Amino acid sequence: MIKLSWALIAQHVDEWIGDDTAQGAAVLEARVGAVVDTSGMKPETIQHWRTDFLAPVVESLRTEGTAALARGESWSKAAGPFLACASPAN
């Protein structure tokens, strides 16, 4: 099991627990994307946010995060006002 938690500074905190890092990355991308899309930001700001903050964190989870979790280690990544962390859950 994996516990994945994330925070958008001063905005939103959420978590997901499941068995598969790829599924966790998809959930992270979908849930954070939905928050950003409904934030009231201008479309170009939303795209900037997705490209510069969300995408690097999700990609890191898919690569470095998957490897760390497979070794039984924790993983974390921050980009701008966005932080995500994952750890093995019992």
HELIX and SHEET records of a PDB file:
HELIX    1   1 THR A   21  ASP A   37  1                                  17    
HELIX    2   2 PRO A   43  TRP A   49  1                                   7    
HELIX    3   3 ARG A   50  LEU A   54  3                                   5    
HELIX    4   4 ALA A   55  SER A   60  1                                   6    
HELIX    5   5 LEU A   61  GLY A   65  3                                   5    
HELIX    6   6 THR A   66  ALA A   70  1                                   5    
SHEET    1   A 4 HIS A  12  GLY A  18  0                                        
SHEET    2   A 4 ILE A   2  LEU A   8 -1                                        
SHEET    3   A 4 PHE A  82  PRO A  88 -1                                        
SHEET    4   A 4 TRP A  75  ALA A  79 -1                                        
END                                                                             
